[in-house]
């Protein structure tokens, strides 16, 4: 299978607690199942599972597939010296970028201090030396830095921010001319396959989501061009995500067994053109 579709996050296998954090953020229902800490043979099996399958959350894997595909094929003939991961979380995209652009410097900005401290320690564990993980707020960035970024990535962050257009303007100011901005965000008015999930929503979202045309229009107005949009979580991505979500509410054992099959279905999402989806991936170039 295409290397771009390989499991993402397997390097975290020594820290299965990050899986628990990921599931806890997805839903309060999952949080109720996370009270007991695992140890012994169960903990060992969790580590092996993570090593083989990466972070076993379909939504995370689908986002990472589009991220790698669009960064890999969309940025050409541009020297990438400095990269910003705006909303770096546990560092997973920052670390991938540091390997993709080995001669560059990658800054990761995060406001969650717990995630920030973990990512700093993990960077040392992985012996990654070209990444700076810092406390940074995308709504209040320092715009005085003369060494502007050649690439900024912002994955599932805008929906948490009220003044999202101001943030996009900040990204424009932080980019060098000809620099690229990659965004992933959910769409609004999402249509579900299974009725049990029709009322599902993320508790931390300020915005339900954005339409691709709305974001594209805003980016062009700010000064971006060559705006490439892709519908993410089309039928196959949506189906696998919804099944993964529902099985997680039944128990981690059954969801763990089903996950490899759901992942295979999710991979089809990237291989077929989606007319509509639950999310949007955008790669835009600063032209002025």
N, C-alpha and C positions, 0 to 999 in steps of 0.2 A: 504493500500500500504506500501511497505517497508519503514521504517523510514529514510533510507539513501536517499530516493527519495523525502523527504519533501522539501518544499520551503526554499530557503536559503536567508538570509538577512532581515527577517521580523523585527528584532530588530532595524532596521534603520528607522522605520515608522515615527518617529518624525522629521526626516531630509530628506524630499523628494527631497531636492536640490541635494542629492548624485545621485539620479536617473537621473537628468538632466546632471550631470557631466559624468555619465556613457554613456549616449546616445551621448553626445557631442564628447566623445573620439572615439566612433564607426565610426562616419562619419560626414563630413562637411555638408552633406545634412540635417542631423538631427539638427546640430548646428543652422541652419537658422531658425528653428522652436522654438528655445529656448529663443528668445529675450524677450518675455513677461513673467514677474513674476506673478505667480498665487497667489491668496489671497482668503479669505472668504470661501465660501462653496466649491469651487474647490480645495483649499488647504486641506480642511478637508477630502474631498473624496480621494485625493491623498494619504493621510496618512492612511486611512482605507484600501485602495487598497494595499499599501505596507505591512501593517500589515497582510493581508490575504495571499498575493501572494509572499511576499519577493521582491527582486529586479527583476522586470519583463522584463528581457533581457535574451533571450534563451541561447545565448552564455555563459553568466555568469553562468547560472544554470547548463548547461551541464558540464562545467569545474568543478563546485563544486561537482557534482554527482560522477565523476571519482575520484576526490580528496578524498572525504570521503570514497568511496568504497576501494580504494587502500591503504590508510593509515589504515583504520579499519581492513582490512583482511590481509594486507601484512606485518605488523610489529608485530611479535610475539616473546615472550621470550626475549624481550629486554627492560631493564629499561630505560625509557625516562626521563632524568633529565633536559636537556637543549635543547631548540628548537630555530631554526632561521627561520623566515619568510623573505626571501631575496627578497625584493620588495613588502613591505607590503601594499602599497596603503592606503586605508581608514581603514585598520585594520581588514577586515572581516575574513580572514583566520587566522590571529593571535589570534583573539578572540575565534574562534572555537577551535583552538589548545589549548588555555589556559583552555578551558572547558573539552576537550578530555583528556588532561594530567594535571589534577588538581594539582598534586604534583610537577610539573615541572616549570621551568622559561622559558618564551617565549620572545625572542628578535625579534622585527620587525624593519627591515632596510628599509628606504625609502629616496629617493633623492628629491622628490617633497615636498617642505616645506609646501605648502598649505594642501596637504593630510595628511602630518605628524602632523600638528597642530590640524587638525580636529580629527584624530584618537586618539591623546592624550586626548583631551577633552572628546571624546566619551567613552574612557576607564574608565574615572572617572564617567561618567554618568551611565555606566553599572556596576560600582563597581567591576571592574576587577583589581586584585592586583598582579597577577603573570605575568604581561606582561610589558616589557620595550620597548617603541617605540622610536627609535633613528634615527638620520641622519646617513645613511650608504650607501656606494657605493660598490657594489659587484665587481667592477673592481679594487678597491683600498682598500681592507679590511685590518684591523689590524690582523695580524696572530700571535701576541704575547700572546694572551689569552690562559692560560694553561687549563682553564675549557672549553674543546671543546664541540661541539654540538653532540647530539645523533641523531638528525633529522634536516634536512634542507629542506625547501620547496621553490620552485622557479617556480612561475606560470605565464606563458606568459610574461617572461622578456628577455630570451635569444635572441629572434628575434629582440630586440631593441639594441643589443650590438654587435659591430663589432668583438671584440676579444673574442668570446664566449668560445673558448677552454681554454683560460686563466682563465675565470670565473669558469669553471668546475674544473680546477686544484685548484683554491682558495677554492672551496667548499670541495674538497678532503682534503686539509690541515686543514680546520676548523672542520672537522668531527672527532669524536673519532673512534677508530678501532671498526668495527662492526656497525657503525652508518649508517643511511639511508639518501638517497637523493631522494626527489620527484620532478619531473619536468613535467610541461605541456608546450607544445609549438605547434604552427601551423606547418603543413607540407608544403613543396614546391610543385609546380605543381598541385595545387588544381583544381579538376574538379567540376564544378557547375551543378546544375539541371536546373536552369532557366537562359536563355541566357542573360537576363538583368543584371545579376551579374557576367558575365564571366570576365569582366575587373575590378571588385571590388578589391581594395587592401587597406591595412591599411597604412595611411600616415606616421606613426611613425616607421615603420619596416625598419631596416637596412638589415635584411635577409628576403627573402620571406617566409622561413620556413626551416625545416629540415626533412629528412627522418628518420624513426625509426631505420633503420639499421645503418645509418650514426652516429646517436647519441649513439647507443649501442656500436658500434665499438670504438668511442672516449672514452666513459666511461670505457670500459674494458682496454684500453691502459693506462688510467690514474691510474687505480688501483681499479676499482669497479668490483664486481661480483654479481651473483644472480640478473641480470638485467631483470626486468619484464616490458615488454612494452605492451601497449594496444592502439589500434587504436580508436580515439575518433571522434565524429561527423561523424559517419557512415551514412547510408541512412536516418534513422529517425532523428538523430541529425542535419544532413545537411538540410533535408527538413524543419524541424521546424525552424531552424536558418534562412534560406533563406526567408521563408514566413514572419517571424517576422521582418526581415530587410526590406523587401519590403513594408509591411504594415505600418511600422514606417514612411516611406517616404510619405504615404498617409495621415497620421494624427494619433495623439496619442489616440483619442477616439476609432477609429476602431481597432487599434493595441491592445488597452487595452481590448476590448471585445473579441478579438480572442486569446489573450494570454493564458488563462487557457486551451483551446483546444490544442494549440501548445505545451504547457508544457507537457500535457499528451503524445503527440506524442514523444517529446524529451526524456521522461522517458524510452521509449522502446529502445533507443540507448544503454543503459547500460545493458539491459536484453538479447540482442542478440549479438553473436560474429560478430564483424566487420572485414571484410577482408581488407578494406581500409577506410580511413577517412580523414577529413580535419585537424585533430590534432593528437598529440601523448602524451600519459601519460606514464611516466617512474618511476619506483621505483627501486633504485639500492643500494646495500650494499657495504660499504667500507671494503675490505678484506686485504689490505696492504697499 
